[in-house]
Amino acid sequence: MARTVAQVLVDGLEQLNVRHVFGVVGDALNPLTDAIRRADDMEWIGCRHEEAAAFAASAQSQLSGALGVCMGTVGPGSVHLLNGLYDAAKSHTPVLAIAGQVPLAEVGSDYFQEVDNDLLFRDVAVFRATVTSPDQLPALLEIAVRNAIAKRGVAVLSVPGDVGDKEVTDDRRPQFSLARHGTRPDEPALDEAAALLDDAEKITLLVGQGARSAREDVLLLADRLAAPMVITLKAKEGFEDENPFQVGQTGLIGNPAAAGAMDDADALLLLGTDFPYRDWYPEGKKVVQVDTAAEHIGRRVPAHVGLVGDVGPTVRALLDRLTARGDRDHLDKARRRFQDWQERQRRLAAPDHDRGLLGSVRSKLDNRDHLIRPEALAAAVDEAAADDAVFTSDTGMATVWLSRFVEMRGSRRLLGSYNLGSMANAMPQALGAQLLDTGRQVVAFCGDGGLSMLLGDLITIRTYNLPVKLIVFDNQRLGMVKLEQEQAGLPEFGTELTNPDFAAVASAMGINGIRVTKPGDLKDAVRRAFATEGPVLLDVLTNPDEISLPPKPTVSQGWGFAIAKVKELLRSQGEDD
């Protein structure tokens, strides 16, 4: 007996070792979910919101390098996938979304729940198609998968409600024929880059996620050039631990040592990064950029030499051409500044920071309620978490505190919405990550605003008894927006959140909930959270007035902040502005 469209799709995904499919069941998906129900090595993960399903599938793809899969049924179900799919697309990770569609005879008739999926997914997908005939399979599945993997993006297959249970005529095993090929720049370009670097007195590396697989080669290059290494947020994983050259991050959440290393250099060497913030590239530098995508060369900062190729082969080719440096003053200066900054950060996380004369004055100004310092929370979690933990972080201040106080040591992994910048990503990404390996520790740094957006999928964590540790930075604010407003001289407006007791909410859902309101209780509560089996939500009331200074604060930012604080004080005394 020939297989159905649904069975061919599910069997093909099993062939690719897809173990989990995330989504919400519904009419057009019924033949597919029934095929998953009967599958031997695949599990349906029923989420409470399709956005969470897409985030979870993307997280699995980013961690494994393999295809992630999610599904949304007709109309609203497919629409709900979009934000998570955009995050996958911006993270350059392969995800297949299977979207339901109205019956074929009703397409174009403005039928109940009908949405034009081709139009809906046009911007987010590298490939999209609708299965209008069983004769299109398995070829259409093969094309969709190849596109998603080769282009590292989102592919969408729409399946009308009356097509999934039809029999396929060409009932053969799919041939995905997946191949990975490495690239290396041509010899003249390598010679030109080496000449530019040899001619520069001081060189700084800016290293991104695209260089992670070439860690040892990049360390050899930094040593050869005596170059400090500025790392992007996504390159914390892979380059932060046991690296005598790294000086942390630049950008708004970076540090003065990294910004100084960029400013002091004569030449910048960009390796596997598309760091987007133009204001943080110093002017007047010679730039060599290495990237696998030719279209990325020079789009953030003008590049004098572009090397299109994988970082590993390219760096090895450069090492054969470059002269070793004897003068290490540039590197040593950057490292000293970085270590001094790290020590100042450690003092911020100390339990007694708000005590003493200066601390007491400061506490009266911006921590009248003696709330918990977010720096102390992040540092306590870093100390308690395993060296192979997977961390996820919500966009905003939760990511700031993770970037500064959590070290990606050992085999730790890191996920976030670091290109799209979505809220509400940390918890569903942790859900997907935990399903990949239920024995591995997964820690989500959740903002209170982000967590409450997709709060319903806490139930999904409980349903599958996933031992995720959810750390909630409960400052009752949209903290990053508050900081942006104040830096612009605007009083805080629209950022205050009326939050429930998140620990009590978690407990009502069957998850261990722990609430911390006093600084003295913090470390014990963190230790208890990590010692407790199963899922835990740690709700910590943190100080909303803690700020993170950028590496190079400007006079206008400081003046704007002062003006904002005066306006907030006047408003608190009953005035309108």
C-alpha positions as CSV (number, residue, x, y, z in Angstrom):
1,M,0.0,0.0,0.0
2,A,1.4,3.4,-1.0
3,R,2.1,5.9,1.8
4,T,0.2,9.2,2.2
5,V,1.6,12.7,1.8
6,A,1.7,13.0,5.6
7,Q,3.5,9.7,6.1
8,V,6.1,10.5,3.4
9,L,6.8,13.8,5.1
10,V,7.2,12.3,8.6
11,D,9.3,9.3,7.4
12,G,11.6,11.7,5.6
13,L,12.1,13.8,8.7
14,E,12.8,10.6,10.7
15,Q,15.4,9.8,8.0
16,L,17.0,13.1,8.9
17,N,17.1,12.1,12.6
18,V,14.5,14.8,13.5
19,R,13.5,13.7,17.0
20,H,11.0,16.4,18.0
21,V,8.3,18.4,16.1
22,F,6.9,21.4,17.9
23,G,3.5,22.9,17.3
24,V,-0.2,23.1,18.2
25,V,-2.5,20.5,16.7
26,G,-5.3,21.5,14.3
27,D,-7.5,20.4,11.4
28,A,-5.1,20.6,8.4
29,L,-2.3,19.1,10.5
30,N,-4.3,16.0,11.7
31,P,-2.9,13.6,9.1
32,L,0.6,14.8,10.0
33,T,0.2,14.6,13.7
34,D,-1.3,11.1,13.4
35,A,1.7,10.0,11.4
36,I,4.0,11.4,14.1
37,R,1.9,9.5,16.7
38,R,2.7,6.3,14.9
39,A,6.4,7.1,14.4
40,D,9.0,5.1,16.3
41,D,11.7,7.8,16.8
42,M,9.9,11.1,16.6
43,E,7.8,12.9,19.3
44,W,5.2,15.5,18.9
45,I,5.8,18.3,21.4
46,G,2.5,20.1,21.9
47,C,3.1,23.8,22.8
48,R,0.6,26.3,24.0
49,H,1.6,28.9,21.4
50,E,3.1,28.4,18.0
51,E,5.6,31.2,18.5
52,A,7.1,29.1,21.4
53,A,7.2,26.1,19.0
54,A,9.2,28.0,16.4
55,F,11.6,29.3,19.1
56,A,12.1,25.8,20.4
57,A,12.7,24.3,17.0
58,S,15.2,27.0,16.2
59,A,17.0,26.4,19.5
60,Q,17.4,22.7,18.7
61,S,18.8,23.6,15.3
62,Q,21.3,26.1,16.6
63,L,22.6,23.7,19.2
64,S,22.8,20.6,17.0
65,G,23.5,22.1,13.6
66,A,20.7,19.9,12.2
67,L,17.2,20.7,10.9
68,G,14.6,22.0,13.4
69,V,11.0,21.4,12.7
70,C,7.8,23.1,13.8
71,M,4.2,23.2,12.6
72,G,1.3,25.6,12.6
73,T,-2.2,24.9,11.3
74,V,-4.4,27.0,9.0
75,G,-4.4,30.8,9.3
76,P,-3.7,32.0,12.8
77,G,-1.6,28.9,13.7
78,S,0.7,29.7,10.8
79,V,0.7,33.4,11.6
80,H,1.8,32.7,15.2
81,L,5.0,30.9,13.9
82,L,6.3,34.0,12.3
83,N,8.3,35.7,15.1
84,G,10.1,32.5,16.0
85,L,10.8,31.8,12.3
86,Y,12.2,35.3,11.9
87,D,14.6,34.6,14.8
88,A,15.7,31.4,13.1
89,A,16.2,33.2,9.8
90,K,18.2,36.0,11.5
91,S,20.3,33.4,13.4
92,H,21.1,31.6,10.1
93,T,19.9,28.2,11.3
94,P,17.9,25.6,9.2
95,V,14.3,25.2,10.2
96,L,11.5,23.6,8.3
97,A,8.0,24.9,9.1
98,I,5.0,22.9,7.9
99,A,2.0,25.1,7.7
100,G,-1.6,24.1,7.3
101,Q,-3.8,25.5,4.5
102,V,-7.5,25.4,3.6
103,P,-8.7,22.7,1.2
104,L,-7.5,23.1,-2.3
105,A,-10.9,23.8,-3.8
106,E,-11.3,26.7,-1.3
107,V,-7.9,28.4,-1.9
108,G,-8.5,32.0,-3.1
109,S,-12.1,32.1,-2.0
110,D,-11.6,34.0,1.3
111,Y,-12.5,30.8,3.1
112,F,-12.7,30.5,6.9
113,Q,-9.1,31.1,8.4
114,E,-7.6,31.3,4.9
115,V,-4.3,33.2,4.7
116,D,-2.0,33.5,1.7
117,N,0.9,31.5,3.0
118,D,3.1,32.3,0.0
119,L,2.8,36.0,0.8
120,L,2.9,35.5,4.6
121,F,6.3,33.7,4.6
122,R,7.9,35.5,1.6
123,D,10.3,37.6,3.6
124,V,11.3,35.1,6.2
125,A,11.8,31.9,4.1
126,V,14.6,30.9,1.7
127,F,12.1,28.5,0.2
128,R,8.3,28.1,0.3
129,A,5.9,26.0,-1.6
130,T,2.4,24.5,-1.3
131,V,1.8,20.8,-1.8
132,T,-1.0,20.8,-4.3
133,S,-0.6,17.2,-5.5
134,P,0.8,14.0,-3.9
135,D,2.9,13.6,-7.1
136,Q,5.1,16.4,-5.8
137,L,6.5,14.2,-3.1
138,P,9.1,13.3,-2.0
139,A,10.8,15.7,-4.4
140,L,9.3,18.9,-2.8
141,L,10.4,17.8,0.6
142,E,13.9,17.1,-0.7
143,I,14.1,20.6,-2.2
144,A,12.8,22.3,0.9
145,V,15.3,20.5,3.2
146,R,18.2,21.2,0.9
147,N,17.4,24.9,0.7
148,A,17.0,25.2,4.5
149,I,20.3,23.5,5.2
150,A,22.4,24.8,2.3
151,K,21.2,28.4,2.8
152,R,21.0,28.1,6.6
153,G,17.5,29.5,6.8
154,V,13.8,28.8,7.0
155,A,11.9,26.6,4.5
156,V,8.1,26.4,4.5
157,L,5.9,23.7,3.1
158,S,2.1,24.4,3.2
159,V,-0.2,21.4,3.2
160,P,-3.9,21.9,2.4
161,G,-6.3,20.1,4.6
162,D,-7.4,17.7,1.9
163,V,-3.9,16.8,0.7
164,G,-2.2,15.3,3.7
165,D,-4.0,11.9,3.6
166,K,-3.7,11.4,-0.2
167,E,-1.5,8.6,-1.4
168,V,1.9,9.3,-3.0
169,T,2.4,7.7,-6.4
170,D,6.3,8.0,-6.5
171,D,6.6,6.2,-3.1
172,R,10.4,6.2,-2.8
173,R,12.9,6.9,-0.1
174,P,13.9,10.6,-0.2
175,Q,17.5,11.4,-1.3
176,F,18.5,14.5,0.5
177,S,22.2,14.4,-0.8
178,L,23.4,16.9,1.8
179,A,27.0,18.0,1.4
180,R,29.2,20.5,3.2
181,H,32.0,22.1,1.4
182,G,34.8,24.4,2.7
183,T,36.1,27.5,1.0
184,R,39.3,29.4,1.0
185,P,40.2,32.7,-0.5
186,D,42.5,32.9,-3.6
187,E,46.2,33.4,-3.2
188,P,46.5,37.0,-4.3
189,A,43.9,38.1,-1.7
190,L,45.7,36.2,1.0
191,D,49.0,37.8,0.0
192,E,47.4,41.3,0.1
193,A,45.8,40.7,3.5
194,A,49.1,39.4,4.9
195,A,51.0,42.4,3.6
196,L,48.5,44.8,5.1
197,L,48.7,43.1,8.5
198,D,52.5,42.9,8.5
199,D,52.6,46.6,7.8
200,A,50.4,47.5,10.7
201,E,52.0,48.3,14.1
202,K,49.0,47.4,16.3
203,I,46.3,44.9,15.3
204,T,43.1,44.0,17.1
205,L,40.9,41.0,16.2
206,L,37.1,41.2,16.2
207,V,35.9,37.6,16.4
208,G,32.4,36.3,15.9
209,Q,30.4,33.1,16.1
210,G,31.5,32.1,12.6
211,A,35.0,31.5,13.9
212,R,34.1,29.1,16.7
213,S,35.0,25.9,14.9
214,A,38.5,27.4,14.3
215,R,39.3,28.3,17.9
216,E,42.8,26.9,18.0
217,D,43.7,28.5,14.7
218,V,42.4,31.8,15.8
219,L,44.4,31.6,19.1
220,L,47.5,30.9,17.1
221,L,46.8,33.9,15.0
222,A,46.3,36.2,18.0
223,D,49.6,35.0,19.4
224,R,51.4,35.5,16.1
225,L,50.1,39.1,15.8
226,A,50.3,39.8,19.5
227,A,46.7,41.0,19.1
228,P,44.0,41.5,21.7
229,M,40.8,39.7,20.7
230,V,37.4,41.5,21.0
231,I,34.6,38.9,21.0
232,T,31.0,39.3,20.0
233,L,28.3,38.2,22.4
234,K,27.7,35.0,20.4
235,A,31.4,34.3,20.4
236,K,31.5,34.1,24.2
237,E,30.8,30.5,23.6
238,G,34.0,29.2,22.3
239,F,36.4,32.1,22.9
240,E,35.8,33.4,26.4
241,D,37.2,30.5,28.4
242,E,41.0,29.9,28.8
243,N,41.8,32.6,26.3
244,P,44.8,34.8,27.2
245,F,44.0,37.2,24.3
246,Q,40.3,38.0,24.8
247,V,39.2,41.4,26.2
248,G,35.5,40.9,26.2
249,Q,32.9,42.7,24.1
250,T,32.4,46.0,22.4
251,G,29.1,47.7,21.7
252,L,26.5,49.0,24.0
253,I,26.8,46.1,26.4
254,G,30.6,45.9,26.1
255,N,33.5,47.2,28.2
256,P,36.1,50.0,28.0
257,A,39.0,47.6,27.4
258,A,37.5,46.2,24.2
259,A,36.5,49.6,22.9
260,G,40.0,50.8,23.7
261,A,41.6,47.9,21.9
262,M,39.7,48.8,18.8
263,D,40.5,52.5,19.0
264,D,44.2,51.9,19.7
265,A,44.7,49.6,16.7
266,D,46.1,50.5,13.3
267,A,44.4,47.6,11.7
268,L,41.3,45.5,12.5
269,L,41.0,41.8,11.5
270,L,37.3,40.7,11.5
271,L,36.9,36.9,11.7
272,G,33.5,35.3,11.2
273,T,31.4,38.3,12.4
274,D,28.8,40.5,11.0
275,F,28.8,42.8,14.1
276,P,26.1,45.3,13.0
277,Y,26.7,48.4,15.1
278,R,28.5,50.9,12.9
279,D,29.0,53.4,15.7
280,W,31.3,51.0,17.5
281,Y,33.7,50.6,14.7
282,P,36.5,53.2,15.0
283,E,37.2,55.4,12.0
284,G,40.4,55.5,10.0
285,K,41.5,51.9,10.5
286,K,42.8,49.4,7.9
287,V,40.3,46.5,7.9
288,V,40.7,42.9,6.7
289,Q,37.4,40.9,6.9
290,V,37.0,37.1,6.6
291,D,33.5,35.7,6.0
292,T,31.9,32.9,4.1
293,A,29.4,35.2,2.6
294,A,30.8,37.6,0.0
295,E,27.8,40.0,0.6
296,H,28.8,40.5,4.2
297,I,32.2,41.9,3.3
298,G,32.3,45.7,4.0
299,R,28.7,46.1,4.8
300,R,29.3,47.3,8.4
301,V,32.6,49.0,8.0
302,P,34.7,49.6,4.8
303,A,37.0,46.6,4.2
304,H,40.4,47.2,2.6
305,V,40.8,43.5,1.9
306,G,37.9,41.0,1.8
307,L,38.6,37.3,2.2
308,V,35.7,35.1,1.3
309,G,36.1,31.7,2.9
310,D,35.8,29.6,6.0
311,V,37.7,31.0,9.0
312,G,39.8,27.9,9.7
313,P,41.4,27.4,6.2
314,T,41.8,31.2,5.8
315,V,43.5,31.7,9.1
316,R,45.9,28.7,8.5
317,A,46.8,30.2,5.1
318,L,47.5,33.6,6.7
319,L,49.6,32.0,9.4
320,D,52.0,30.7,6.7
321,R,52.4,34.3,5.5
322,L,52.6,36.4,8.6
323,T,55.7,37.5,10.6
324,A,55.6,36.9,14.4
325,R,55.5,40.0,16.5
326,G,58.0,40.6,19.3
327,D,56.3,43.8,20.7
328,R,53.3,42.8,22.8
329,D,52.6,46.2,24.4
330,H,49.3,46.6,22.6
331,L,48.1,43.2,23.8
332,D,49.3,43.7,27.3
333,K,47.7,47.1,27.7
334,A,44.3,45.8,26.5
335,R,44.5,42.8,28.9
336,R,45.4,45.0,31.9
337,R,42.5,47.3,31.2
338,F,40.2,44.3,30.8
339,Q,41.3,42.7,34.1
340,D,40.8,46.0,35.9
341,W,37.3,46.3,34.5
342,Q,36.5,42.7,35.5
343,E,37.6,43.4,39.1
344,R,35.3,46.4,39.2
345,Q,32.4,44.2,37.9
346,R,33.1,41.6,40.6
347,R,32.8,44.3,43.2
348,L,29.3,45.2,41.8
349,A,28.2,41.6,42.4
350,A,29.5,41.5,46.0
351,P,26.8,41.0,48.7
352,D,28.2,43.9,50.7
353,H,28.4,46.4,47.8
354,D,25.6,48.6,49.0
355,R,27.2,48.8,52.5
356,G,29.8,51.3,53.7
357,L,29.8,55.0,53.3
358,L,29.6,55.3,49.5
359,G,27.4,52.3,49.1
360,S,25.0,53.6,51.7
361,V,24.7,56.9,49.9
362,R,24.2,55.2,46.6
363,S,21.7,52.8,48.0
364,K,19.5,55.7,49.3
365,L,19.6,57.2,45.9
366,D,18.7,54.3,43.7
367,N,17.8,51.3,45.8
368,R,15.5,52.6,48.6
369,D,13.7,49.3,48.9
370,H,16.9,47.3,49.3
371,L,16.1,45.1,46.3
372,I,18.5,42.5,45.0
373,R,21.2,43.6,42.6
374,P,20.8,41.9,39.2
375,E,24.6,41.7,39.0
376,A,24.6,39.6,42.2
377,L,21.9,37.3,40.8
378,A,23.8,36.7,37.6
379,A,27.1,36.0,39.4
380,A,25.4,33.6,41.8
381,V,23.9,31.6,38.9
382,D,27.3,31.5,37.2
383,E,28.8,30.0,40.3
384,A,26.0,27.4,40.8
385,A,25.6,26.3,37.2
386,A,27.4,23.3,35.6
387,D,30.3,23.8,33.3
388,D,28.4,22.1,30.5
389,A,25.1,24.1,31.1
390,V,23.1,25.6,28.2
391,F,22.2,29.2,28.8
392,T,19.4,31.2,27.1
393,S,18.7,34.8,27.7
394,D,15.8,37.2,27.0
395,T,16.6,40.3,25.0
396,G,17.2,43.3,27.2
397,M,18.8,43.7,30.6
398,A,18.8,39.9,31.3
399,T,21.3,39.6,28.4
400,V,23.4,42.5,29.7
401,W,23.8,40.8,33.1
402,L,24.6,37.4,31.5
403,S,27.1,38.9,29.1
404,R,29.0,40.5,32.0
405,F,28.7,38.0,34.8
406,V,28.3,34.5,33.3
407,E,31.4,33.0,31.9
408,M,31.1,30.5,29.0
409,R,33.6,28.1,30.6
410,G,34.0,24.4,29.9
411,S,31.4,23.2,27.3
412,R,28.7,25.7,28.1
413,R,26.5,26.8,25.3
414,L,24.7,30.1,24.7
415,L,21.5,31.0,22.9
416,G,19.4,34.2,22.6
417,S,17.6,36.3,20.1
418,Y,20.8,38.2,19.4
419,N,20.1,39.2,15.8
420,L,16.3,39.7,15.8
421,G,16.2,41.0,19.4
422,S,12.9,39.5,20.2
423,M,11.4,39.4,23.7
424,A,10.1,36.2,25.1
425,N,12.7,33.9,23.6
426,A,14.6,32.5,26.6
427,M,12.0,30.2,28.0
428,P,10.9,28.5,24.8
429,Q,14.5,28.2,23.6
430,A,15.3,26.5,26.9
431,L,12.4,24.2,26.3
432,G,13.8,23.1,23.0
433,A,17.4,22.8,24.3
434,Q,16.3,20.6,27.3
435,L,14.5,18.2,25.0
436,L,17.8,17.6,23.1
437,D,19.3,16.3,26.3
438,T,17.2,15.9,29.4
439,G,20.3,15.1,31.4
440,R,22.1,18.4,30.6
441,Q,21.5,21.5,32.7
442,V,19.6,24.2,30.9
443,V,19.3,27.7,32.4
444,A,17.1,30.5,31.1
445,F,17.8,34.1,32.0
446,C,14.2,35.5,31.7
447,G,13.1,39.1,31.9
448,D,9.8,39.6,33.6
449,G,8.4,41.2,30.5
450,G,9.6,38.5,28.2
451,L,8.5,35.6,30.4
452,S,4.9,37.0,30.7
453,M,4.5,37.2,27.0
454,L,4.6,33.5,26.5
455,L,3.8,32.5,30.1
456,G,1.4,29.7,28.9
457,D,4.3,27.5,27.8
458,L,5.5,27.0,31.3
459,I,2.7,24.4,31.2
460,T,4.6,22.7,28.3
461,I,7.7,22.5,30.5
462,R,5.6,20.9,33.2
463,T,3.8,18.6,30.8
464,Y,7.1,17.1,29.6
465,N,8.7,17.4,33.0
466,L,11.7,19.2,31.6
467,P,14.3,20.1,34.4
468,V,14.8,23.7,33.1
469,K,16.0,26.3,35.6
470,L,14.1,29.6,34.9
471,I,15.8,32.6,36.5
472,V,13.5,35.6,36.5
473,F,15.0,39.1,36.7
474,D,11.8,40.5,38.3
475,N,12.5,44.3,38.2
476,Q,8.8,45.1,37.2
477,R,10.1,47.0,34.3
478,L,10.9,46.8,30.6
479,G,14.4,47.6,31.8
480,M,16.3,48.2,28.5
481,V,13.5,50.5,27.2
482,K,13.6,52.4,30.5
483,L,17.4,52.9,30.1
484,E,17.0,54.0,26.5
485,Q,14.4,56.6,27.5
486,E,16.5,58.0,30.3
487,Q,19.6,58.2,28.1
488,A,17.6,60.3,25.7
489,G,16.5,62.7,28.5
490,L,13.0,61.3,28.6
491,P,11.2,60.4,31.9
492,E,10.4,56.7,32.2
493,F,7.0,56.0,30.7
494,G,5.1,52.9,29.8
495,T,7.8,50.5,31.1
496,E,6.4,49.7,34.5
497,L,4.9,46.2,34.8
498,T,2.3,44.9,37.3
499,N,3.7,41.5,37.8
500,P,2.2,38.5,39.6
501,D,4.2,36.4,42.0
502,F,5.8,34.3,39.3
503,A,6.9,31.7,41.8
504,A,3.3,31.2,42.9
505,V,2.2,31.1,39.2
506,A,4.8,28.4,38.6
507,S,3.7,26.4,41.6
508,A,0.1,26.6,40.5
509,M,1.3,24.9,37.2
510,G,3.1,22.2,39.0
511,I,6.6,23.7,38.8
512,N,8.8,24.3,41.8
513,G,8.6,28.1,42.5
514,I,11.0,30.0,44.7
515,R,10.7,33.7,45.3
516,V,13.5,35.9,46.7
517,T,12.9,39.4,48.0
518,K,15.9,40.0,50.3
519,P,19.6,40.2,49.3
520,G,20.6,38.0,52.2
521,D,18.5,35.1,50.9
522,L,19.9,35.1,47.4
523,K,22.7,32.6,47.4
524,D,20.9,30.0,49.4
525,A,17.9,30.3,47.1
526,V,20.1,29.9,44.0
527,R,21.7,26.9,45.4
528,R,18.3,25.4,46.3
529,A,17.0,26.0,42.8
530,F,19.9,24.1,41.2
531,A,19.8,21.3,43.8
532,T,16.0,20.7,43.2
533,E,15.1,18.0,40.7
534,G,12.8,18.9,37.8
535,P,11.8,22.3,36.6
536,V,12.3,25.3,38.9
537,L,11.3,28.9,38.5
538,L,13.4,31.3,40.6
539,D,11.6,34.7,40.9
540,V,14.1,37.3,42.1
541,L,12.9,40.9,42.9
542,T,15.8,42.9,41.4
543,N,16.5,46.7,41.5
544,P,15.0,48.4,38.5
545,D,17.4,51.3,38.8
546,E,20.6,49.3,38.2
547,I,22.1,50.5,34.9
548,S,24.9,49.2,32.7
549,L,27.3,51.9,31.5
550,P,28.4,51.6,27.8
551,P,32.1,51.3,27.2
552,K,32.4,55.0,26.2
553,P,29.6,57.0,27.8
554,T,29.0,60.3,26.2
555,V,28.3,63.7,27.8
556,S,24.9,63.8,26.0
557,Q,24.0,60.4,27.4
558,G,24.9,61.5,30.9
559,W,23.1,64.8,30.6
560,G,20.1,63.0,29.2
561,F,20.1,60.6,32.1
562,A,20.3,63.5,34.6
563,I,17.4,65.4,32.9
564,A,15.3,62.2,32.9
565,K,15.9,61.6,36.6
566,V,14.8,65.2,37.5
567,K,11.7,64.8,35.4
568,E,10.9,61.5,37.1
569,L,11.4,63.1,40.5
570,L,9.0,65.9,39.6
571,R,6.4,63.5,38.3
572,S,6.6,61.4,41.4
573,Q,5.8,64.6,43.4
574,G,2.6,65.0,41.3
575,E,3.6,67.2,38.4
576,D,2.6,66.3,34.8
577,D,6.1,66.7,33.1
